[in-house]
Amino acid sequence: MVQLHRSIDDIHAAGAELVVIGSGTPNFVAGFRETTGFDGPLYVDPSLAVYQAAELERGLLKTFSPFAIGKTLSALGRGARQGRTQGDTFQQGGVLVIAPGGKLVWRHISKFAGDNAHPSKILAALKSAA
Amino acid sequence: MSATDALGKLSVQDENGRPVEVSSLWRDKTIVLAFVRHFG
């Protein structure tokens, strides 16, 4: 992923919460927590219905394109690993900032593996929503 | 209909496999909702 959980103090300071949705089964949760150290709210979306409603399909398709996979592998080969354990098997699909009442404040759709939302942009969006 | 209307009516599962309505996640505060894929 997703160095996003490293910005969690800043997110909390802005009065917001970081919520992670994974695409796996509930078993996904333990591996994710162990790898990232994230101990906040974490859910899974096995059917991918939530992904689709968030309009992330395009990003997801691109994540699995040969180009994206090649990029991920070459990044790992260069030692660009980010997980605490072996390699970084978690990729960001996108980030939505949603205010109470459901107002979509900001959105980043990852266009390829490694195209992560920049924490400073998320924090700016949180400020504008406050 | 905004993007979050459709999103909010769906459910995700918590760590015990129980359904949680997505709109409940932003009921009380602004959330940064991060979607994560797992490889391998």
Backbone of each chain as nested JSON, in Angstrom:
{
  "chains": [
    {"id": "A", "residues": [
      {"number": 1, "name": "MET", "atoms": {"N": [0.87, -1.156, 0.0], "CA": [0.0, 0.0, 0.0], "C": [0.908, 1.206, 0.0]}},
      {"number": 2, "name": "VAL", "atoms": {"N": [0.565, 2.078, 0.209], "CA": [-0.311, 2.675, 1.187], "C": [0.528, 3.017, 2.4]}},
      {"number": 3, "name": "GLN", "atoms": {"N": [1.242, 4.041, 2.239], "CA": [1.926, 4.569, 3.408], "C": [0.941, 5.432, 4.179]}},
      {"number": 4, "name": "LEU", "atoms": {"N": [-0.323, 5.334, 3.748], "CA": [-1.347, 6.215, 4.288], "C": [-1.49, 6.069, 5.794]}},
      {"number": 5, "name": "HIS", "atoms": {"N": [-1.324, 4.847, 6.276], "CA": [-1.515, 4.641, 7.71], "C": [-0.442, 5.37, 8.517]}},
      {"number": 6, "name": "ARG", "atoms": {"N": [0.62, 5.787, 7.847], "CA": [1.638, 6.568, 8.565], "C": [1.184, 7.998, 8.8]}},
      {"number": 7, "name": "SER", "atoms": {"N": [0.129, 8.396, 8.107], "CA": [-0.419, 9.748, 8.285], "C": [-1.598, 9.742, 9.242]}},
      {"number": 8, "name": "ILE", "atoms": {"N": [-1.744, 8.653, 9.961], "CA": [-2.982, 8.496, 10.723], "C": [-3.104, 9.543, 11.832]}},
      {"number": 9, "name": "ASP", "atoms": {"N": [-1.987, 9.935, 12.427], "CA": [-2.061, 10.966, 13.474], "C": [-2.561, 12.291, 12.897]}},
      {"number": 10, "name": "ASP", "atoms": {"N": [-2.077, 12.606, 11.685], "CA": [-2.521, 13.844, 11.032], "C": [-4.009, 13.776, 10.686]}},
      {"number": 11, "name": "ILE", "atoms": {"N": [-4.441, 12.61, 10.244], "CA": [-5.859, 12.425, 9.899], "C": [-6.724, 12.589, 11.143]}},
      {"number": 12, "name": "HIS", "atoms": {"N": [-6.299, 11.993, 12.241], "CA": [-7.046, 12.136, 13.499], "C": [-7.036, 13.582, 13.979]}},
      {"number": 13, "name": "ALA", "atoms": {"N": [-5.898, 14.249, 13.815], "CA": [-5.801, 15.65, 14.252], "C": [-6.78, 16.531, 13.481]}},
      {"number": 14, "name": "ALA", "atoms": {"N": [-7.08, 16.12, 12.243], "CA": [-8.038, 16.878, 11.43], "C": [-9.48, 16.491, 11.764]}},
      {"number": 15, "name": "GLY", "atoms": {"N": [-9.657, 15.636, 12.769], "CA": [-10.999, 15.243, 13.194], "C": [-11.613, 14.148, 12.35]}},
      {"number": 16, "name": "ALA", "atoms": {"N": [-10.779, 13.477, 11.572], "CA": [-11.289, 12.447, 10.674], "C": [-10.787, 11.064, 11.089]}},
      {"number": 17, "name": "GLU", "atoms": {"N": [-11.276, 10.066, 10.411], "CA": [-10.868, 8.693, 10.68], "C": [-10.42, 8.028, 9.383]}},
      {"number": 18, "name": "LEU", "atoms": {"N": [-9.367, 7.241, 9.465], "CA": [-8.935, 6.447, 8.318], "C": [-9.633, 5.09, 8.377]}},
      {"number": 19, "name": "VAL", "atoms": {"N": [-10.385, 4.785, 7.33], "CA": [-11.108, 3.512, 7.253], "C": [-10.59, 2.761, 6.027]}},
      {"number": 20, "name": "VAL", "atoms": {"N": [-10.179, 1.528, 6.217], "CA": [-9.625, 0.733, 5.125], "C": [-10.632, -0.334, 4.697]}},
      {"number": 21, "name": "ILE", "atoms": {"N": [-10.844, -0.455, 3.392], "CA": [-11.671, -1.53, 2.845], "C": [-10.802, -2.4, 1.949]}},
      {"number": 22, "name": "GLY", "atoms": {"N": [-10.718, -3.677, 2.291], "CA": [-9.934, -4.618, 1.511], "C": [-10.826, -5.461, 0.624]}},
      {"number": 23, "name": "SER", "atoms": {"N": [-10.245, -6.039, -0.376], "CA": [-11.031, -6.809, -1.334], "C": [-11.086, -8.289, -0.986]}},
      {"number": 24, "name": "GLY", "atoms": {"N": [-10.396, -8.68, 0.062], "CA": [-10.296, -10.106, 0.368], "C": [-11.412, -10.616, 1.247]}},
      {"number": 25, "name": "THR", "atoms": {"N": [-11.23, -11.796, 1.719], "CA": [-12.141, -12.375, 2.693], "C": [-11.779, -11.786, 4.057]}},
      {"number": 26, "name": "PRO", "atoms": {"N": [-12.597, -12.064, 5.075], "CA": [-12.241, -11.554, 6.408], "C": [-10.836, -11.983, 6.86]}},
      {"number": 27, "name": "ASN", "atoms": {"N": [-10.31, -13.055, 6.294], "CA": [-8.951, -13.468, 6.649], "C": [-7.899, -12.473, 6.189]}},
      {"number": 28, "name": "PHE", "atoms": {"N": [-8.271, -11.655, 5.227], "CA": [-7.382, -10.6, 4.728], "C": [-6.914, -9.699, 5.87]}},
      {"number": 29, "name": "VAL", "atoms": {"N": [-7.835, -9.523, 6.818], "CA": [-7.631, -8.52, 7.854], "C": [-6.353, -8.762, 8.668]}},
      {"number": 30, "name": "ALA", "atoms": {"N": [-6.15, -9.989, 9.105], "CA": [-5.004, -10.27, 9.971], "C": [-3.688, -9.987, 9.252]}},
      {"number": 31, "name": "GLY", "atoms": {"N": [-3.599, -10.409, 7.991], "CA": [-2.376, -10.181, 7.227], "C": [-2.106, -8.709, 7.012]}},
      {"number": 32, "name": "PHE", "atoms": {"N": [-3.168, -7.983, 6.759], "CA": [-2.997, -6.548, 6.536], "C": [-2.519, -5.851, 7.803]}},
      {"number": 33, "name": "ARG", "atoms": {"N": [-3.14, -6.204, 8.914], "CA": [-2.756, -5.561, 10.177], "C": [-1.303, -5.892, 10.522]}},
      {"number": 34, "name": "GLU", "atoms": {"N": [-0.933, -7.137, 10.299], "CA": [0.425, -7.549, 10.639], "C": [1.449, -6.82, 9.775]}},
      {"number": 35, "name": "THR", "atoms": {"N": [1.147, -6.705, 8.472], "CA": [2.099, -6.107, 7.548], "C": [2.234, -4.602, 7.753]}},
      {"number": 36, "name": "THR", "atoms": {"N": [1.102, -3.939, 7.996], "CA": [1.123, -2.479, 8.044], "C": [1.173, -1.924, 9.457]}},
      {"number": 37, "name": "GLY", "atoms": {"N": [0.774, -2.724, 10.446], "CA": [0.686, -2.204, 11.805], "C": [-0.553, -1.348, 12.025]}},
      {"number": 38, "name": "PHE", "atoms": {"N": [-1.426, -1.292, 11.007], "CA": [-2.645, -0.482, 11.105], "C": [-3.618, -1.119, 12.09]}},
      {"number": 39, "name": "ASP", "atoms": {"N": [-4.094, -0.331, 13.07], "CA": [-5.031, -0.91, 14.043], "C": [-6.371, -0.171, 14.063]}},
      {"number": 40, "name": "GLY", "atoms": {"N": [-6.643, 0.576, 12.994], "CA": [-7.912, 1.302, 12.901], "C": [-9.002, 0.453, 12.253]}},
      {"number": 41, "name": "PRO", "atoms": {"N": [-10.125, 1.093, 11.917], "CA": [-11.247, 0.359, 11.33], "C": [-10.917, -0.239, 9.965]}},
      {"number": 42, "name": "LEU", "atoms": {"N": [-11.241, -1.497, 9.813], "CA": [-10.85, -2.266, 8.632], "C": [-12.006, -3.193, 8.257]}},
      {"number": 43, "name": "TYR", "atoms": {"N": [-12.401, -3.145, 6.986], "CA": [-13.517, -3.968, 6.507], "C": [-13.124, -4.64, 5.206]}},
      {"number": 44, "name": "VAL", "atoms": {"N": [-13.925, -5.623, 4.817], "CA": [-13.661, -6.272, 3.537], "C": [-14.91, -6.244, 2.656]}},
      {"number": 45, "name": "ASP", "atoms": {"N": [-14.672, -6.332, 1.376], "CA": [-15.702, -6.223, 0.341], "C": [-15.494, -7.358, -0.656]}},
      {"number": 46, "name": "PRO", "atoms": {"N": [-15.796, -8.604, -0.223], "CA": [-15.472, -9.756, -1.069], "C": [-16.149, -9.717, -2.435]}},
      {"number": 47, "name": "SER", "atoms": {"N": [-17.357, -9.14, -2.498], "CA": [-18.098, -9.14, -3.766], "C": [-17.601, -8.042, -4.704]}},
      {"number": 48, "name": "LEU", "atoms": {"N": [-16.801, -7.12, -4.182], "CA": [-16.32, -5.953, -4.932], "C": [-17.45, -4.999, -5.319]}},
      {"number": 49, "name": "ALA", "atoms": {"N": [-18.639, -5.204, -4.742], "CA": [-19.756, -4.314, -5.069], "C": [-19.475, -2.888, -4.626]}},
      {"number": 50, "name": "VAL", "atoms": {"N": [-18.794, -2.764, -3.498], "CA": [-18.491, -1.43, -2.991], "C": [-17.432, -0.756, -3.869]}},
      {"number": 51, "name": "TYR", "atoms": {"N": [-16.472, -1.538, -4.292], "CA": [-15.472, -1.015, -5.243], "C": [-16.154, -0.452, -6.476]}},
      {"number": 52, "name": "GLN", "atoms": {"N": [-17.116, -1.236, -6.978], "CA": [-17.773, -0.831, -8.216], "C": [-18.58, 0.442, -7.999]}},
      {"number": 53, "name": "ALA", "atoms": {"N": [-19.267, 0.519, -6.852], "CA": [-20.062, 1.711, -6.565], "C": [-19.172, 2.931, -6.389]}},
      {"number": 54, "name": "ALA", "atoms": {"N": [-17.958, 2.704, -5.95], "CA": [-17.017, 3.811, -5.78], "C": [-16.371, 4.165, -7.112]}},
      {"number": 55, "name": "GLU", "atoms": {"N": [-16.786, 3.473, -8.154], "CA": [-16.303, 3.751, -9.503], "C": [-14.812, 3.536, -9.624]}},
      {"number": 56, "name": "LEU", "atoms": {"N": [-14.368, 2.452, -9.0], "CA": [-12.939, 2.142, -9.036], "C": [-12.611, 1.073, -10.068]}},
      {"number": 57, "name": "GLU", "atoms": {"N": [-13.651, 0.612, -10.802], "CA": [-13.407, -0.531, -11.689], "C": [-12.289, -0.259, -12.674]}},
      {"number": 58, "name": "ARG", "atoms": {"N": [-12.32, 0.922, -13.224], "CA": [-11.327, 1.252, -14.238], "C": [-9.93, 1.151, -13.625]}},
      {"number": 59, "name": "GLY", "atoms": {"N": [-9.823, 1.694, -12.433], "CA": [-8.537, 1.62, -11.762], "C": [-8.132, 0.188, -11.47]}},
      {"number": 60, "name": "LEU", "atoms": {"N": [-9.131, -0.609, -11.091], "CA": [-8.807, -1.994, -10.773], "C": [-8.329, -2.742, -12.005]}},
      {"number": 61, "name": "LEU", "atoms": {"N": [-9.013, -2.525, -13.116], "CA": [-8.586, -3.198, -14.346], "C": [-7.15, -2.814, -14.669]}},
      {"number": 62, "name": "LYS", "atoms": {"N": [-6.867, -1.567, -14.514], "CA": [-5.514, -1.129, -14.832], "C": [-4.497, -1.711, -13.864]}},
      {"number": 63, "name": "THR", "atoms": {"N": [-4.946, -1.888, -12.613], "CA": [-4.028, -2.463, -11.637], "C": [-3.56, -3.84, -12.083]}},
      {"number": 64, "name": "PHE", "atoms": {"N": [-4.483, -4.563, -12.762], "CA": [-4.145, -5.921, -13.157], "C": [-3.61, -6.028, -14.58]}},
      {"number": 65, "name": "SER", "atoms": {"N": [-3.423, -4.906, -15.223], "CA": [-2.897, -4.977, -16.585], "C": [-1.45, -5.438, -16.542]}},
      {"number": 66, "name": "PRO", "atoms": {"N": [-0.977, -6.047, -17.628], "CA": [0.422, -6.507, -17.666], "C": [1.387, -5.367, -17.37]}},
      {"number": 67, "name": "PHE", "atoms": {"N": [1.034, -4.188, -17.829], "CA": [1.92, -3.05, -17.582], "C": [2.081, -2.814, -16.083]}},
      {"number": 68, "name": "ALA", "atoms": {"N": [0.936, -2.811, -15.376], "CA": [0.994, -2.53, -13.942], "C": [1.75, -3.629, -13.206]}},
      {"number": 69, "name": "ILE", "atoms": {"N": [1.525, -4.862, -13.617], "CA": [2.21, -5.954, -12.933], "C": [3.716, -5.855, -13.169]}},
      {"number": 70, "name": "GLY", "atoms": {"N": [4.099, -5.541, -14.404], "CA": [5.519, -5.373, -14.701], "C": [6.134, -4.259, -13.883]}},
      {"number": 71, "name": "LYS", "atoms": {"N": [5.361, -3.209, -13.729], "CA": [5.874, -2.073, -12.961], "C": [6.078, -2.454, -11.497]}},
      {"number": 72, "name": "THR", "atoms": {"N": [5.12, -3.213, -10.977], "CA": [5.229, -3.63, -9.584], "C": [6.45, -4.524, -9.385]}},
      {"number": 73, "name": "LEU", "atoms": {"N": [6.613, -5.468, -10.292], "CA": [7.742, -6.388, -10.16], "C": [9.064, -5.651, -10.274]}},
      {"number": 74, "name": "SER", "atoms": {"N": [9.138, -4.726, -11.223], "CA": [10.407, -4.024, -11.378], "C": [10.678, -3.13, -10.169]}},
      {"number": 75, "name": "ALA", "atoms": {"N": [9.616, -2.591, -9.603], "CA": [9.803, -1.77, -8.411], "C": [10.344, -2.617, -7.26]}},
      {"number": 76, "name": "LEU", "atoms": {"N": [9.801, -3.832, -7.142], "CA": [10.292, -4.71, -6.081], "C": [11.746, -5.081, -6.338]}},
      {"number": 77, "name": "GLY", "atoms": {"N": [12.06, -5.293, -7.614], "CA": [13.43, -5.654, -7.977], "C": [14.423, -4.554, -7.629]}},
      {"number": 78, "name": "ARG", "atoms": {"N": [13.947, -3.329, -7.654], "CA": [14.834, -2.219, -7.301], "C": [14.915, -2.021, -5.793]}},
      {"number": 79, "name": "GLY", "atoms": {"N": [14.243, -2.871, -5.065], "CA": [14.316, -2.767, -3.614], "C": [13.331, -1.772, -3.044]}},
      {"number": 80, "name": "ALA", "atoms": {"N": [12.299, -1.432, -3.829], "CA": [11.341, -0.433, -3.374], "C": [10.253, -1.078, -2.526]}},
      {"number": 81, "name": "ARG", "atoms": {"N": [10.611, -1.97, -1.673], "CA": [9.62, -2.635, -0.842], "C": [9.205, -1.728, 0.295]}},
      {"number": 82, "name": "GLN", "atoms": {"N": [7.92, -1.796, 0.593], "CA": [7.439, -0.886, 1.624], "C": [6.84, -1.6, 2.818]}},
      {"number": 83, "name": "GLY", "atoms": {"N": [6.501, -2.856, 2.647], "CA": [5.903, -3.573, 3.765], "C": [6.961, -3.924, 4.793]}},
      {"number": 84, "name": "ARG", "atoms": {"N": [6.507, -4.265, 5.968], "CA": [7.456, -4.647, 7.0], "C": [7.962, -6.061, 6.769]}},
      {"number": 85, "name": "THR", "atoms": {"N": [7.111, -6.865, 6.119], "CA": [7.517, -8.244, 5.89], "C": [8.08, -8.348, 4.482]}},
      {"number": 86, "name": "GLN", "atoms": {"N": [7.808, -9.445, 3.823], "CA": [8.441, -9.647, 2.532], "C": [7.654, -9.002, 1.417]}},
      {"number": 87, "name": "GLY", "atoms": {"N": [8.167, -7.922, 0.911], "CA": [7.522, -7.268, -0.219], "C": [6.259, -6.557, 0.196]}},
      {"number": 88, "name": "ASP", "atoms": {"N": [5.73, -5.803, -0.708], "CA": [4.514, -5.069, -0.437], "C": [3.421, -5.642, -1.311]}},
      {"number": 89, "name": "THR", "atoms": {"N": [2.595, -6.49, -0.742], "CA": [1.561, -7.126, -1.546], "C": [0.253, -6.348, -1.469]}},
      {"number": 90, "name": "PHE", "atoms": {"N": [0.263, -5.202, -0.802], "CA": [-0.944, -4.399, -0.706], "C": [-0.821, -3.177, -1.608]}},
      {"number": 91, "name": "GLN", "atoms": {"N": [-1.836, -2.984, -2.439], "CA": [-1.841, -1.854, -3.36], "C": [-3.08, -1.017, -3.118]}},
      {"number": 92, "name": "GLN", "atoms": {"N": [-2.908, 0.272, -3.2], "CA": [-4.044, 1.159, -3.06], "C": [-4.862, 1.161, -4.353]}},
      {"number": 93, "name": "GLY", "atoms": {"N": [-6.198, 0.991, -4.223], "CA": [-7.056, 1.088, -5.402], "C": [-7.618, 2.484, -5.58]}},
      {"number": 94, "name": "GLY", "atoms": {"N": [-7.712, 3.195, -4.474], "CA": [-8.242, 4.547, -4.518], "C": [-8.562, 5.016, -3.121]}},
      {"number": 95, "name": "VAL", "atoms": {"N": [-8.762, 6.315, -2.999], "CA": [-9.089, 6.912, -1.7], "C": [-10.238, 7.891, -1.898]}},
      {"number": 96, "name": "LEU", "atoms": {"N": [-11.25, 7.789, -1.054], "CA": [-12.338, 8.757, -1.06], "C": [-12.331, 9.476, 0.276]}},
      {"number": 97, "name": "VAL", "atoms": {"N": [-12.53, 10.788, 0.249], "CA": [-12.753, 11.527, 1.492], "C": [-14.228, 11.896, 1.511]}},
      {"number": 98, "name": "ILE", "atoms": {"N": [-14.938, 11.391, 2.524], "CA": [-16.389, 11.565, 2.596], "C": [-16.757, 12.195, 3.934]}},
      {"number": 99, "name": "ALA", "atoms": {"N": [-17.5, 13.299, 3.867], "CA": [-17.907, 14.024, 5.07], "C": [-19.209, 13.44, 5.6]}},
      {"number": 100, "name": "PRO", "atoms": {"N": [-19.532, 13.692, 6.883], "CA": [-20.804, 13.223, 7.444], "C": [-21.966, 13.678, 6.558]}},
      {"number": 101, "name": "GLY", "atoms": {"N": [-22.918, 12.79, 6.34], "CA": [-23.995, 13.082, 5.413], "C": [-23.716, 12.528, 4.031]}},
      {"number": 102, "name": "GLY", "atoms": {"N": [-22.489, 12.108, 3.818], "CA": [-22.173, 11.434, 2.568], "C": [-21.616, 12.312, 1.472]}},
      {"number": 103, "name": "LYS", "atoms": {"N": [-21.232, 13.533, 1.817], "CA": [-20.678, 14.407, 0.779], "C": [-19.272, 13.944, 0.389]}},
      {"number": 104, "name": "LEU", "atoms": {"N": [-19.127, 13.71, -0.908], "CA": [-17.806, 13.314, -1.424], "C": [-16.944, 14.566, -1.542]}},
      {"number": 105, "name": "VAL", "atoms": {"N": [-15.91, 14.621, -0.726], "CA": [-15.071, 15.82, -0.653], "C": [-13.899, 15.741, -1.625]}},
      {"number": 106, "name": "TRP", "atoms": {"N": [-13.385, 14.548, -1.804], "CA": [-12.159, 14.391, -2.601], "C": [-12.033, 12.933, -3.012]}},
      {"number": 107, "name": "ARG", "atoms": {"N": [-11.385, 12.713, -4.139], "CA": [-11.248, 11.331, -4.602], "C": [-9.953, 11.148, -5.384]}},
      {"number": 108, "name": "HIS", "atoms": {"N": [-9.311, 10.061, -5.124], "CA": [-8.143, 9.676, -5.926], "C": [-8.347, 8.237, -6.375]}},
      {"number": 109, "name": "ILE", "atoms": {"N": [-8.335, 8.028, -7.673], "CA": [-8.432, 6.674, -8.216], "C": [-7.036, 6.288, -8.69]}},
      {"number": 110, "name": "SER", "atoms": {"N": [-6.513, 5.199, -8.17], "CA": [-5.178, 4.772, -8.59], "C": [-5.241, 4.253, -10.026]}},
      {"number": 111, "name": "LYS", "atoms": {"N": [-4.434, 4.826, -10.875], "CA": [-4.484, 4.457, -12.291], "C": [-3.579, 3.273, -12.6]}},
      {"number": 112, "name": "PHE", "atoms": {"N": [-2.648, 3.022, -11.739], "CA": [-1.775, 1.857, -11.917], "C": [-1.194, 1.531, -10.554]}},
      {"number": 113, "name": "ALA", "atoms": {"N": [-0.633, 0.342, -10.434], "CA": [-0.063, -0.064, -9.157], "C": [1.006, 0.941, -8.73]}},
      {"number": 114, "name": "GLY", "atoms": {"N": [0.929, 1.404, -7.52], "CA": [1.901, 2.361, -7.024], "C": [1.45, 3.805, -7.179]}},
      {"number": 115, "name": "ASP", "atoms": {"N": [0.321, 4.014, -7.866], "CA": [-0.222, 5.37, -8.038], "C": [-1.082, 5.688, -6.821]}},
      {"number": 116, "name": "ASN", "atoms": {"N": [-0.443, 6.004, -5.727], "CA": [-1.157, 6.19, -4.473], "C": [-1.535, 7.643, -4.244]}},
      {"number": 117, "name": "ALA", "atoms": {"N": [-2.598, 7.831, -3.479], "CA": [-3.006, 9.18, -3.104], "C": [-1.915, 9.814, -2.251]}},
      {"number": 118, "name": "HIS", "atoms": {"N": [-1.646, 11.072, -2.514], "CA": [-0.603, 11.737, -1.725], "C": [-1.182, 12.226, -0.404]}},
      {"number": 119, "name": "PRO", "atoms": {"N": [-0.562, 11.847, 0.712], "CA": [-1.117, 12.221, 2.015], "C": [-1.352, 13.723, 2.163]}},
      {"number": 120, "name": "SER", "atoms": {"N": [-0.482, 14.558, 1.592], "CA": [-0.658, 15.999, 1.773], "C": [-1.939, 16.477, 1.09]}},
      {"number": 121, "name": "LYS", "atoms": {"N": [-2.297, 15.829, -0.008], "CA": [-3.537, 16.217, -0.7], "C": [-4.756, 15.776, 0.1]}},
      {"number": 122, "name": "ILE", "atoms": {"N": [-4.657, 14.614, 0.73], "CA": [-5.759, 14.142, 1.565], "C": [-5.948, 15.082, 2.753]}},
      {"number": 123, "name": "LEU", "atoms": {"N": [-4.842, 15.474, 3.363], "CA": [-4.934, 16.36, 4.531], "C": [-5.502, 17.716, 4.131]}},
      {"number": 124, "name": "ALA", "atoms": {"N": [-5.139, 18.181, 2.932], "CA": [-5.702, 19.451, 2.447], "C": [-7.208, 19.315, 2.243]}},
      {"number": 125, "name": "ALA", "atoms": {"N": [-7.637, 18.153, 1.731], "CA": [-9.07, 17.916, 1.529], "C": [-9.805, 17.88, 2.864]}},
      {"number": 126, "name": "LEU", "atoms": {"N": [-9.163, 17.301, 3.88], "CA": [-9.782, 17.25, 5.212], "C": [-9.946, 18.652, 5.78]}},
      {"number": 127, "name": "LYS", "atoms": {"N": [-8.944, 19.483, 5.547], "CA": [-9.038, 20.871, 6.034], "C": [-10.177, 21.593, 5.362]}},
      {"number": 128, "name": "SER", "atoms": {"N": [-10.332, 21.379, 4.056], "CA": [-11.381, 22.082, 3.324], "C": [-12.762, 21.582, 3.739]}},
      {"number": 129, "name": "ALA", "atoms": {"N": [-12.82, 20.345, 4.225], "CA": [-14.111, 19.775, 4.626], "C": [-14.494, 20.197, 6.033]}},
      {"number": 130, "name": "ALA", "atoms": {"N": [-13.519, 20.645, 6.813], "CA": [-13.772, 20.947, 8.234], "C": [-14.608, 22.208, 8.392]}}
    ]},
    {"id": "B", "residues": [
      {"number": 1, "name": "MET", "atoms": {"N": [-28.407, 11.512, -8.241], "CA": [-27.881, 10.581, -7.23], "C": [-26.365, 10.678, -7.198]}},
      {"number": 2, "name": "SER", "atoms": {"N": [-25.83, 10.974, -6.068], "CA": [-24.376, 11.137, -5.978], "C": [-23.702, 9.783, -5.844]}},
      {"number": 3, "name": "ALA", "atoms": {"N": [-22.408, 9.798, -6.029], "CA": [-21.629, 8.562, -5.954], "C": [-21.798, 7.895, -4.595]}},
      {"number": 4, "name": "THR", "atoms": {"N": [-21.945, 8.696, -3.565], "CA": [-21.978, 8.09, -2.234], "C": [-23.356, 7.538, -1.88]}},
      {"number": 5, "name": "ASP", "atoms": {"N": [-24.411, 7.929, -2.611], "CA": [-25.736, 7.355, -2.336], "C": [-25.723, 5.855, -2.567]}},
      {"number": 6, "name": "ALA", "atoms": {"N": [-25.217, 5.466, -3.731], "CA": [-25.167, 4.039, -4.063], "C": [-24.194, 3.311, -3.145]}},
      {"number": 7, "name": "LEU", "atoms": {"N": [-23.091, 3.962, -2.917], "CA": [-22.049, 3.378, -2.066], "C": [-22.578, 3.122, -0.653]}},
      {"number": 8, "name": "GLY", "atoms": {"N": [-23.29, 4.117, -0.104], "CA": [-23.718, 4.059, 1.281], "C": [-24.722, 2.961, 1.578]}},
      {"number": 9, "name": "LYS", "atoms": {"N": [-25.467, 2.542, 0.554], "CA": [-26.5, 1.521, 0.775], "C": [-25.916, 0.119, 0.788]}},
      {"number": 10, "name": "LEU", "atoms": {"N": [-24.689, -0.018, 0.341], "CA": [-24.066, -1.336, 0.302], "C": [-23.495, -1.696, 1.669]}},
      {"number": 11, "name": "SER", "atoms": {"N": [-23.095, -2.943, 1.782], "CA": [-22.498, -3.388, 3.039], "C": [-21.108, -3.941, 2.807]}},
      {"number": 12, "name": "VAL", "atoms": {"N": [-20.275, -3.745, 3.791], "CA": [-18.986, -4.426, 3.849], "C": [-19.05, -5.373, 5.046]}},
      {"number": 13, "name": "GLN", "atoms": {"N": [-18.02, -6.174, 5.215], "CA": [-17.991, -7.09, 6.358], "C": [-16.939, -6.638, 7.35]}},
      {"number": 14, "name": "ASP", "atoms": {"N": [-17.287, -6.745, 8.625], "CA": [-16.272, -6.438, 9.63], "C": [-15.384, -7.666, 9.839]}},
      {"number": 15, "name": "GLU", "atoms": {"N": [-14.501, -7.578, 10.808], "CA": [-13.505, -8.636, 10.984], "C": [-14.116, -9.971, 11.383]}},
      {"number": 16, "name": "ASN", "atoms": {"N": [-15.367, -9.929, 11.845], "CA": [-16.039, -11.168, 12.21], "C": [-17.02, -11.624, 11.132]}},
      {"number": 17, "name": "GLY", "atoms": {"N": [-16.952, -10.969, 9.974], "CA": [-17.809, -11.368, 8.873], "C": [-19.217, -10.798, 8.951]}},
      {"number": 18, "name": "ARG", "atoms": {"N": [-19.435, -9.898, 9.897], "CA": [-20.769, -9.305, 10.037], "C": [-20.923, -8.131, 9.068]}},
      {"number": 19, "name": "PRO", "atoms": {"N": [-22.112, -8.002, 8.46], "CA": [-22.324, -6.896, 7.523], "C": [-22.432, -5.549, 8.232]}},
      {"number": 20, "name": "VAL", "atoms": {"N": [-21.812, -4.559, 7.646], "CA": [-21.858, -3.196, 8.166], "C": [-22.238, -2.286, 7.0]}},
      {"number": 21, "name": "GLU", "atoms": {"N": [-23.298, -1.498, 7.175], "CA": [-23.704, -0.606, 6.09], "C": [-22.663, 0.492, 5.908]}},
      {"number": 22, "name": "VAL", "atoms": {"N": [-22.281, 0.695, 4.665], "CA": [-21.186, 1.62, 4.38], "C": [-21.493, 3.037, 4.875]}},
      {"number": 23, "name": "SER", "atoms": {"N": [-22.756, 3.474, 4.748], "CA": [-23.08, 4.842, 5.164], "C": [-22.837, 5.06, 6.656]}},
      {"number": 24, "name": "SER", "atoms": {"N": [-22.826, 3.962, 7.434], "CA": [-22.591, 4.114, 8.877], "C": [-21.146, 4.549, 9.146]}},
      {"number": 25, "name": "LEU", "atoms": {"N": [-20.279, 4.319, 8.179], "CA": [-18.866, 4.652, 8.378], "C": [-18.656, 6.163, 8.438]}},
      {"number": 26, "name": "TRP", "atoms": {"N": [-19.492, 6.922, 7.74], "CA": [-19.323, 8.382, 7.742], "C": [-20.452, 9.084, 8.508]}},
      {"number": 27, "name": "ARG", "atoms": {"N": [-21.123, 8.361, 9.37], "CA": [-22.247, 8.956, 10.104], "C": [-21.773, 10.052, 11.053]}},
      {"number": 28, "name": "ASP", "atoms": {"N": [-20.657, 9.798, 11.735], "CA": [-20.251, 10.715, 12.806], "C": [-19.116, 11.646, 12.433]}},
      {"number": 29, "name": "LYS", "atoms": {"N": [-18.264, 11.213, 11.524], "CA": [-17.124, 12.062, 11.198], "C": [-16.683, 11.853, 9.77]}},
      {"number": 30, "name": "THR", "atoms": {"N": [-15.869, 12.803, 9.322], "CA": [-15.301, 12.68, 7.982], "C": [-14.358, 11.482, 7.966]}},
      {"number": 31, "name": "ILE", "atoms": {"N": [-14.445, 10.712, 6.901], "CA": [-13.554, 9.559, 6.8], "C": [-12.677, 9.642, 5.553]}},
      {"number": 32, "name": "VAL", "atoms": {"N": [-11.497, 9.089, 5.705], "CA": [-10.616, 8.847, 4.571], "C": [-10.777, 7.366, 4.273]}},
      {"number": 33, "name": "LEU", "atoms": {"N": [-11.493, 7.066, 3.194], "CA": [-11.839, 5.681, 2.878], "C": [-10.83, 5.16, 1.858]}},
      {"number": 34, "name": "ALA", "atoms": {"N": [-9.976, 4.274, 2.312], "CA": [-8.896, 3.765, 1.454], "C": [-9.229, 2.358, 0.988]}},
      {"number": 35, "name": "PHE", "atoms": {"N": [-9.252, 2.161, -0.316], "CA": [-9.484, 0.829, -0.888], "C": [-8.136, 0.181, -1.171]}},
      {"number": 36, "name": "VAL", "atoms": {"N": [-8.017, -1.042, -0.705], "CA": [-6.726, -1.727, -0.783], "C": [-6.884, -3.067, -1.473]}},
      {"number": 37, "name": "ARG", "atoms": {"N": [-5.97, -3.356, -2.382], "CA": [-5.942, -4.668, -3.029], "C": [-4.828, -5.483, -2.406]}},
      {"number": 38, "name": "HIS", "atoms": {"N": [-5.064, -6.754, -2.363], "CA": [-4.041, -7.645, -1.805], "C": [-3.556, -8.596, -2.878]}},
      {"number": 39, "name": "PHE", "atoms": {"N": [-2.272, -8.675, -3.09], "CA": [-1.674, -9.574, -4.063], "C": [-0.989, -10.712, -3.327]}},
      {"number": 40, "name": "GLY", "atoms": {"N": [-1.309, -11.915, -3.733], "CA": [-0.599, -13.046, -3.153], "C": [-1.189, -13.514, -1.841]}}
    ]}
  ]
}
